[in-house]
Protein backbone atom coordinates (compact mmCIF):
# COMPACT_ATOMS: atom_id res chain seq x y z
CA UNK A 1 0.00 0.00 0.00
CA UNK A 2 1.35 3.40 -0.94
CA UNK A 3 1.72 6.21 1.59
CA UNK A 4 -1.04 8.15 -0.16
CA UNK A 5 -3.44 5.18 -0.07
CA UNK A 6 -2.63 4.60 3.60
CA UNK A 7 -3.42 8.24 4.38
CA UNK A 8 -6.69 8.04 2.46
CA UNK A 9 -7.65 4.90 4.39
CA UNK A 10 -6.88 6.60 7.69
CA UNK A 11 -8.87 9.65 6.64
CA UNK A 12 -11.86 7.51 5.63
CA UNK A 13 -11.67 5.75 8.99
CA UNK A 14 -11.69 9.07 10.79
CA UNK A 15 -14.64 10.28 8.75
CA UNK A 16 -16.58 7.13 9.64
CA UNK A 17 -15.95 7.67 13.35
CA UNK A 18 -17.12 11.26 13.10
CA UNK A 19 -20.22 10.19 11.18
CA UNK A 20 -21.00 7.49 13.74
CA UNK A 21 -20.60 10.02 16.54
CA UNK A 22 -22.87 12.54 14.86
CA UNK A 23 -25.50 9.86 14.20
CA UNK A 24 -25.48 8.80 17.86
CA UNK A 25 -25.91 12.40 19.00
CA UNK A 26 -28.74 13.01 16.52
CA UNK A 27 -30.79 10.10 17.82
CA UNK A 28 -30.41 10.99 21.50
CA UNK A 29 -32.20 13.58 23.59
CA UNK A 30 -30.70 12.72 26.99
CA UNK A 31 -26.94 13.24 26.70
CA UNK A 32 -24.52 13.84 29.56
CA UNK A 33 -20.96 15.06 29.09
CA UNK A 34 -18.22 14.15 31.55
CA UNK A 35 -15.00 16.10 31.05
CA UNK A 36 -11.58 16.83 32.45
CA UNK A 37 -8.61 19.13 32.01
CA UNK A 38 -8.20 18.26 28.32
CA UNK A 39 -11.38 20.19 27.55
CA UNK A 40 -9.65 23.45 28.53
CA UNK A 41 -6.17 22.89 27.11
CA UNK A 42 -7.36 24.34 23.80
CA UNK A 43 -8.16 27.51 25.74
CA UNK A 44 -4.53 27.77 26.82
CA UNK A 45 -4.97 26.24 30.28
CA UNK A 46 -2.43 23.44 30.89
CA UNK A 47 -3.62 20.12 32.22
CA UNK A 48 -1.95 18.33 35.11
CA UNK A 49 -0.35 15.17 33.79
CA UNK A 50 0.72 15.68 30.16
CA UNK A 51 4.34 14.66 29.73
CA UNK A 52 5.52 17.94 28.22
CA UNK A 53 3.02 20.63 29.19
CA UNK A 54 1.31 19.36 32.34
CA UNK A 55 1.57 21.34 35.56
CA UNK A 56 2.96 18.30 37.35
CA UNK A 57 5.72 17.75 34.78
CA UNK A 58 6.98 21.28 34.18
CA UNK A 59 10.02 22.60 35.97
CA UNK A 60 9.33 25.27 38.57
CA UNK A 61 11.03 27.08 41.38
CA UNK A 62 8.87 25.67 44.16
CA UNK A 63 10.46 23.46 46.77
CA UNK A 64 7.34 21.28 46.97
CA UNK A 65 5.64 19.26 44.22
CA UNK A 66 2.22 20.55 43.01
CA UNK A 67 0.39 17.60 44.59
CA UNK A 68 1.66 18.74 48.00
CA UNK A 69 1.04 22.45 47.45
CA UNK A 70 -2.53 21.79 46.37
CA UNK A 71 -3.38 19.88 49.54
CA UNK A 72 -5.51 20.90 52.49
CA UNK A 73 -2.63 20.47 54.93
CA UNK A 74 -0.33 22.68 52.88
CA UNK A 75 -3.00 25.36 52.54
CA UNK A 76 -3.48 25.48 56.29
CA UNK A 77 0.23 25.35 57.19
CA UNK A 78 1.81 27.33 54.32
CA UNK A 79 -0.99 29.57 53.12
CA UNK A 80 1.23 32.21 51.54
CA UNK A 81 3.20 29.66 49.51
CA UNK A 82 -0.07 28.02 48.50
CA UNK A 83 -1.41 31.29 47.12
CA UNK A 84 1.82 32.07 45.30
CA UNK A 85 1.44 28.81 43.38
CA UNK A 86 -2.34 28.99 43.07
CA UNK A 87 -2.41 32.49 41.58
CA UNK A 88 0.36 31.76 39.07
CA UNK A 89 -0.54 28.20 38.04
CA UNK A 90 -4.27 27.69 38.61
CA UNK A 91 -5.88 30.94 37.49
CA UNK A 92 -6.12 31.91 33.83
CA UNK A 93 -8.46 34.87 33.94
CA UNK A 94 -8.05 35.74 30.25
CA UNK A 95 -8.86 32.23 28.98
CA UNK A 96 -11.80 32.01 26.59
CA UNK A 97 -14.26 29.21 25.91
CA UNK A 98 -13.17 27.02 22.98
CA UNK A 99 -15.08 25.01 20.37
CA UNK A 100 -15.69 22.14 22.80
CA UNK A 101 -17.31 24.40 25.40
CA UNK A 102 -19.37 26.17 22.74
CA UNK A 103 -20.58 22.94 21.13
CA UNK A 104 -21.73 21.58 24.50
CA UNK A 105 -23.59 24.81 25.26
CA UNK A 106 -25.32 24.56 21.89
CA UNK A 107 -26.32 20.93 22.52
CA UNK A 108 -27.86 22.01 25.82
CA UNK A 109 -29.66 24.89 24.12
CA UNK A 110 -31.14 22.42 21.62
CA UNK A 111 -32.43 20.30 24.50
CA UNK A 112 -30.19 17.31 23.82
CA UNK A 113 -27.55 17.75 26.52
CA UNK A 114 -28.94 17.53 30.05
CA UNK A 115 -25.79 18.15 32.10
CA UNK A 116 -22.06 18.83 31.97
CA UNK A 117 -20.13 17.05 34.72
CA UNK A 118 -16.67 18.59 34.91
CA UNK A 119 -13.50 18.11 36.89
CA UNK A 120 -12.35 21.59 35.85
CA UNK A 121 -12.52 24.66 38.06
CA UNK A 122 -12.11 27.36 35.40
CA UNK A 123 -15.77 28.23 34.72
CA UNK A 124 -15.36 28.10 30.91
CA UNK A 125 -18.45 25.95 30.42
CA UNK A 126 -20.57 28.70 31.97
CA UNK A 127 -18.72 31.32 29.92
CA UNK A 128 -19.75 29.44 26.77
CA UNK A 129 -23.38 29.45 27.86
CA UNK A 130 -23.90 26.09 29.57
CA UNK A 131 -26.47 26.31 32.36
CA UNK A 132 -26.44 22.93 34.10
CA UNK A 133 -22.79 22.47 35.03
CA UNK A 134 -21.87 20.12 37.86
CA UNK A 135 -18.42 21.11 39.12
CA UNK A 136 -16.96 18.13 40.94
CA UNK A 137 -13.86 19.97 42.12
CA UNK A 138 -15.40 23.38 42.76
CA UNK A 139 -14.53 26.63 41.03
CA UNK A 140 -11.94 29.40 41.20
CA UNK A 141 -14.73 31.95 40.81
CA UNK A 142 -16.10 31.35 44.32
CA UNK A 143 -14.16 31.96 47.51
CA UNK A 144 -15.13 32.16 51.17
CA UNK A 145 -13.83 33.28 54.54
CA UNK A 146 -12.78 30.40 56.76
CA UNK A 147 -13.88 32.37 59.81
CA UNK A 148 -17.28 33.88 58.95
CA UNK A 149 -18.10 32.20 55.59
CA UNK A 150 -18.50 35.53 53.75
CA UNK A 151 -18.40 34.96 49.98
CA UNK A 152 -15.94 36.64 47.59
CA UNK A 153 -15.42 36.57 43.84
CA UNK A 154 -12.22 35.92 41.93
CA UNK A 155 -11.42 39.61 41.43
CA UNK A 156 -11.39 40.16 45.19
CA UNK A 157 -8.78 37.42 45.58
CA UNK A 158 -6.63 38.65 42.69
CA UNK A 159 -6.81 42.30 43.73
CA UNK A 160 -5.89 41.63 47.34
CA UNK A 161 -3.01 43.89 48.47
CA UNK A 162 -1.53 40.89 50.29
CA UNK A 163 -0.60 37.51 48.86
CA UNK A 164 -3.10 35.86 51.19
CA UNK A 165 -6.52 37.51 50.71
CA UNK A 166 -8.32 38.46 53.92
CA UNK A 167 -12.01 38.94 54.64
CA UNK A 168 -13.10 42.60 54.62
CA UNK A 169 -15.51 41.90 57.50
CA UNK A 170 -13.55 39.84 60.02
CA UNK A 171 -10.03 39.70 58.55
CA UNK A 172 -10.20 35.92 58.30
CA UNK A 173 -8.28 33.98 55.68
CA UNK A 174 -10.12 33.45 52.41
CA UNK A 175 -10.07 30.00 50.81
CA UNK A 176 -10.93 29.18 47.20
CA UNK A 177 -14.04 27.05 46.71
CA UNK A 178 -11.82 24.39 45.13
CA UNK A 179 -11.50 20.81 46.34
CA UNK A 180 -7.90 20.29 47.42
CA UNK A 181 -6.09 17.02 47.95
CA UNK A 182 -7.15 15.42 51.27
CA UNK A 183 -10.59 17.06 50.98
CA UNK A 184 -13.73 15.06 50.13
CA UNK A 185 -15.94 15.88 47.18
CA UNK A 186 -19.24 17.53 48.07
CA UNK A 187 -21.82 14.78 48.64
CA UNK A 188 -24.70 16.66 46.99
CA UNK A 189 -22.57 17.35 43.91
CA UNK A 190 -21.67 13.67 43.65
CA UNK A 191 -25.32 12.65 43.99
CA UNK A 192 -26.33 15.03 41.19
CA UNK A 193 -23.59 13.71 38.90
CA UNK A 194 -24.55 10.10 39.59
CA UNK A 195 -28.23 10.87 38.90
CA UNK A 196 -27.56 12.38 35.50
CA UNK A 197 -25.00 9.76 34.44
CA UNK A 198 -27.16 6.84 35.56
CA UNK A 199 -30.18 8.13 33.62
CA UNK A 200 -28.27 9.23 30.51
CA UNK A 201 -29.14 7.76 27.14
CA UNK A 202 -25.69 8.73 25.87
CA UNK A 203 -22.55 9.51 27.87
CA UNK A 204 -19.75 11.46 26.20
CA UNK A 205 -16.43 11.48 28.07
CA UNK A 206 -13.80 13.91 26.88
CA UNK A 207 -10.45 15.40 27.81
CA UNK A 208 -9.76 13.16 30.78
CA UNK A 209 -7.41 10.25 31.45
CA UNK A 210 -9.99 8.81 33.86
CA UNK A 211 -7.19 8.30 36.35
CA UNK A 212 -8.38 10.58 39.19
CA UNK A 213 -10.69 9.01 41.74
CA UNK A 214 -13.33 9.24 43.01
CA UNK A 215 -14.40 11.34 40.01
CA UNK A 216 -13.38 8.71 37.42
CA UNK A 217 -15.48 6.11 39.23
CA UNK A 218 -18.65 7.96 38.23
CA UNK A 219 -18.40 6.39 34.77
CA UNK A 220 -19.38 3.05 36.28
CA UNK A 221 -22.89 4.36 36.94
CA UNK A 222 -23.68 4.65 33.23
CA UNK A 223 -26.18 1.99 32.13
CA UNK A 224 -26.68 2.85 28.46
CA UNK A 225 -25.14 1.56 25.24
CA UNK A 226 -23.80 4.81 23.79
CA UNK A 227 -20.57 5.45 25.66
CA UNK A 228 -18.22 7.67 23.65
CA UNK A 229 -14.64 8.44 24.70
CA UNK A 230 -12.87 11.42 23.14
CA UNK A 231 -9.27 11.80 24.27
CA UNK A 232 -5.90 12.19 22.60
CA UNK A 233 -4.47 9.26 24.55
CA UNK A 234 -5.88 5.91 25.68
CA UNK A 235 -7.85 5.55 28.91
CA UNK A 236 -8.61 2.56 31.16
CA UNK A 237 -12.22 2.65 29.94
CA UNK A 238 -11.53 2.46 26.19
CA UNK A 239 -12.41 -1.24 26.11
CA UNK A 240 -15.85 -0.48 27.56
CA UNK A 241 -16.71 2.28 25.09
CA UNK A 242 -18.99 1.95 22.08
CA UNK A 243 -16.90 4.53 20.24
CA UNK A 244 -13.37 5.82 20.89
CA UNK A 245 -12.02 8.87 19.07
CA UNK A 246 -8.39 9.84 19.74
CA UNK A 247 -8.44 13.42 18.55
CA UNK A 248 -8.85 17.02 19.64
CA UNK A 249 -12.04 17.36 21.63
CA UNK A 250 -12.70 20.80 20.18
CA UNK A 251 -12.43 19.36 16.69
CA UNK A 252 -14.67 16.39 17.44
CA UNK A 253 -17.44 18.28 19.23
CA UNK A 254 -17.21 21.19 16.82
CA UNK A 255 -17.80 18.79 13.92
CA UNK A 256 -21.35 18.24 15.16
CA UNK A 257 -22.31 21.64 13.80
CA UNK A 258 -20.36 21.64 10.56
CA UNK A 259 -22.37 21.57 7.34
C-alpha positions in Angstrom: 0.0 0.0 0.0 1.4 3.4 -0.9 1.7 6.2 1.6 -1.0 8.1 -0.2 -3.4 5.2 -0.1 -2.6 4.6 3.6 -3.4 8.2 4.4 -6.7 8.0 2.5 -7.6 4.9 4.4 -6.9 6.6 7.7 -8.9 9.7 6.6 -11.9 7.5 5.6 -11.7 5.7 9.0 -11.7 9.1 10.8 -14.6 10.3 8.8 -16.6 7.1 9.6 -16.0 7.7 13.3 -17.1 11.3 13.1 -20.2 10.2 11.2 -21.0 7.5 13.7 -20.6 10.0 16.5 -22.9 12.5 14.9 -25.5 9.9 14.2 -25.5 8.8 17.9 -25.9 12.4 19.0 -28.7 13.0 16.5 -30.8 10.1 17.8 -30.4 11.0 21.5 -32.2 13.6 23.6 -30.7 12.7 27.0 -26.9 13.2 26.7 -24.5 13.8 29.6 -21.0 15.1 29.1 -18.2 14.2 31.6 -15.0 16.1 31.1 -11.6 16.8 32.5 -8.6 19.1 32.0 -8.2 18.3 28.3 -11.4 20.2 27.6 -9.6 23.4 28.5 -6.2 22.9 27.1 -7.4 24.3 23.8 -8.2 27.5 25.7 -4.5 27.8 26.8 -5.0 26.2 30.3 -2.4 23.4 30.9 -3.6 20.1 32.2 -2.0 18.3 35.1 -0.4 15.2 33.8 0.7 15.7 30.2 4.3 14.7 29.7 5.5 17.9 28.2 3.0 20.6 29.2 1.3 19.4 32.3 1.6 21.3 35.6 3.0 18.3 37.4 5.7 17.7 34.8 7.0 21.3 34.2 10.0 22.6 36.0 9.3 25.3 38.6 11.0 27.1 41.4 8.9 25.7 44.2 10.5 23.5 46.8 7.3 21.3 47.0 5.6 19.3 44.2 2.2 20.6 43.0 0.4 17.6 44.6 1.7 18.7 48.0 1.0 22.5 47.5 -2.5 21.8 46.4 -3.4 19.9 49.5 -5.5 20.9 52.5 -2.6 20.5 54.9 -0.3 22.7 52.9 -3.0 25.4 52.5 -3.5 25.5 56.3 0.2 25.3 57.2 1.8 27.3 54.3 -1.0 29.6 53.1 1.2 32.2 51.5 3.2 29.7 49.5 -0.1 28.0 48.5 -1.4 31.3 47.1 1.8 32.1 45.3 1.4 28.8 43.4 -2.3 29.0 43.1 -2.4 32.5 41.6 0.4 31.8 39.1 -0.5 28.2 38.0 -4.3 27.7 38.6 -5.9 30.9 37.5 -6.1 31.9 33.8 -8.5 34.9 33.9 -8.0 35.7 30.3 -8.9 32.2 29.0 -11.8 32.0 26.6 -14.3 29.2 25.9 -13.2 27.0 23.0 -15.1 25.0 20.4 -15.7 22.1 22.8 -17.3 24.4 25.4 -19.4 26.2 22.7 -20.6 22.9 21.1 -21.7 21.6 24.5 -23.6 24.8 25.3 -25.3 24.6 21.9 -26.3 20.9 22.5 -27.9 22.0 25.8 -29.7 24.9 24.1 -31.1 22.4 21.6 -32.4 20.3 24.5 -30.2 17.3 23.8 -27.5 17.7 26.5 -28.9 17.5 30.1 -25.8 18.2 32.1 -22.1 18.8 32.0 -20.1 17.0 34.7 -16.7 18.6 34.9 -13.5 18.1 36.9 -12.4 21.6 35.8 -12.5 24.7 38.1 -12.1 27.4 35.4 -15.8 28.2 34.7 -15.4 28.1 30.9 -18.5 26.0 30.4 -20.6 28.7 32.0 -18.7 31.3 29.9 -19.8 29.4 26.8 -23.4 29.5 27.9 -23.9 26.1 29.6 -26.5 26.3 32.4 -26.4 22.9 34.1 -22.8 22.5 35.0 -21.9 20.1 37.9 -18.4 21.1 39.1 -17.0 18.1 40.9 -13.9 20.0 42.1 -15.4 23.4 42.8 -14.5 26.6 41.0 -11.9 29.4 41.2 -14.7 32.0 40.8 -16.1 31.3 44.3 -14.2 32.0 47.5 -15.1 32.2 51.2 -13.8 33.3 54.5 -12.8 30.4 56.8 -13.9 32.4 59.8 -17.3 33.9 59.0 -18.1 32.2 55.6 -18.5 35.5 53.8 -18.4 35.0 50.0 -15.9 36.6 47.6 -15.4 36.6 43.8 -12.2 35.9 41.9 -11.4 39.6 41.4 -11.4 40.2 45.2 -8.8 37.4 45.6 -6.6 38.6 42.7 -6.8 42.3 43.7 -5.9 41.6 47.3 -3.0 43.9 48.5 -1.5 40.9 50.3 -0.6 37.5 48.9 -3.1 35.9 51.2 -6.5 37.5 50.7 -8.3 38.5 53.9 -12.0 38.9 54.6 -13.1 42.6 54.6 -15.5 41.9 57.5 -13.6 39.8 60.0 -10.0 39.7 58.6 -10.2 35.9 58.3 -8.3 34.0 55.7 -10.1 33.5 52.4 -10.1 30.0 50.8 -10.9 29.2 47.2 -14.0 27.0 46.7 -11.8 24.4 45.1 -11.5 20.8 46.3 -7.9 20.3 47.4 -6.1 17.0 47.9 -7.2 15.4 51.3 -10.6 17.1 51.0 -13.7 15.1 50.1 -15.9 15.9 47.2 -19.2 17.5 48.1 -21.8 14.8 48.6 -24.7 16.7 47.0 -22.6 17.4 43.9 -21.7 13.7 43.6 -25.3 12.7 44.0 -26.3 15.0 41.2 -23.6 13.7 38.9 -24.6 10.1 39.6 -28.2 10.9 38.9 -27.6 12.4 35.5 -25.0 9.8 34.4 -27.2 6.8 35.6 -30.2 8.1 33.6 -28.3 9.2 30.5 -29.1 7.8 27.1 -25.7 8.7 25.9 -22.5 9.5 27.9 -19.7 11.5 26.2 -16.4 11.5 28.1 -13.8 13.9 26.9 -10.5 15.4 27.8 -9.8 13.2 30.8 -7.4 10.3 31.4 -10.0 8.8 33.9 -7.2 8.3 36.4 -8.4 10.6 39.2 -10.7 9.0 41.7 -13.3 9.2 43.0 -14.4 11.3 40.0 -13.4 8.7 37.4 -15.5 6.1 39.2 -18.6 8.0 38.2 -18.4 6.4 34.8 -19.4 3.1 36.3 -22.9 4.4 36.9 -23.7 4.6 33.2 -26.2 2.0 32.1 -26.7 2.9 28.5 -25.1 1.6 25.2 -23.8 4.8 23.8 -20.6 5.4 25.7 -18.2 7.7 23.6 -14.6 8.4 24.7 -12.9 11.4 23.1 -9.3 11.8 24.3 -5.9 12.2 22.6 -4.5 9.3 24.6 -5.9 5.9 25.7 -7.9 5.6 28.9 -8.6 2.6 31.2 -12.2 2.6 29.9 -11.5 2.5 26.2 -12.4 -1.2 26.1 -15.8 -0.5 27.6 -16.7 2.3 25.1 -19.0 2.0 22.1 -16.9 4.5 20.2 -13.4 5.8 20.9 -12.0 8.9 19.1 -8.4 9.8 19.7 -8.4 13.4 18.5 -8.8 17.0 19.6 -12.0 17.4 21.6 -12.7 20.8 20.2 -12.4 19.4 16.7 -14.7 16.4 17.4 -17.4 18.3 19.2 -17.2 21.2 16.8 -17.8 18.8 13.9 -21.3 18.2 15.2 -22.3 21.6 13.8 -20.4 21.6 10.6 -22.4 21.6 7.3 
